[in-house]
């Protein structure tokens, strides 16, 4: 982890900037610019919004529910978010290999041993096709345990084992 401290700091900086600072700055900037450059110079709008604070109150009362609705529609009602999720899923290498830690050290080794024990204890109750399917899965587990990939990750520069 210490060797990646610069990249970790860069990641945290970008999260703080985009999630908090840029959002707050953009909201303030947009409000000030629209009021003082547009509304203040148009008499009809100046009558509707006589002060900057009334303008902010109206914008908050209308804008916040509107933006919540837009966010809800983005996540729940249209295909935009699911498409974004598909792209992230396809490009995430850990969806095609084992995570470090208990997956490699405990979970998949025990799955491999259970499958070996299942074949040994089946007393010929498994068909040849079922045994072949289990052996294919065992091969994939071994590839994963050796640090390889299974499936089709969107990684061009790494060797793909499947």
Secondary structure, 3 states (H helix, E strand, C coil): CHHHHHHHHHHHHHHHHHHHHHHHHHHHHHHHHHHHHHHHHCHHHHHHCCCHHHHHHHHHHHHHHHHHHHHHHHHHHCCHHHHHHHHHHHHCHHHCCCCCCHHHHHHHHHHHHHHHHHHHHCCCCCCHHHHHHHHHHHHHHHHHHCCCCCCCCCCCCCCCCC
